[in-house]
């Protein structure tokens, strides 16, 4: 199954480092970032997990829960967490899913549905496609999918930036331009007529072209 933006995020039950969860219930009315790893005790993923732990307060401010996944057992995650803390200075302070039966990885299209067996004996190369980031909205629809190669560490500052854009554009009929950062100007959505836009932006807008209407970020 290939997931697309706007699809409902598959629900599942799983063991995590913070106990058993049912995913949709765990998300509740929050946003969620789910990010996956091909194997425990891998160097690139170690740096990512530690950095996400440092960023967690920023996600908390945005009513966003973060959760990791690795195909290895939860008991291995606990051992890995100690290494992450020693190497990166911060241990994971969010749940890590143990996907030993590969069910979640297959449900999210990170491994082929035909993949058989369990995590036992599988190498990072076997699971190299389990390197995804998903942003999931409170209505449980998928708003972002990024797939990274094993050799490239993820840019979680960019994930945070996209989250800011998604949360703002979910409330206001605007879009964000290239390299947008919070506080910068935005673009009135093309679905909004000029007449409708005048009601929201009576002060007007900058328009280098009729189809490009630039306004300050809504507050």
Secondary structure, DSSP 4 states (H G I P E B T S, - for coil): ----TTSBPPP-EEEETTEEEEHHHHHTTSEEEEEEESSSS-HHHHHHHHHHHHHHHHHHHTTEEEEEEESS-HHHHHHHHHHHHHHHS----S-EEE-TT-HHHHHTTSS-TT--S-STT--TTTTTT--EEEEE-TTSBEEEEEE--TTS---HHHHHHHHHHHHHHHHSSEE--TT--TTS-EEE-TTS-HHHHHHH-TT--EEEETTEEEEPPP-
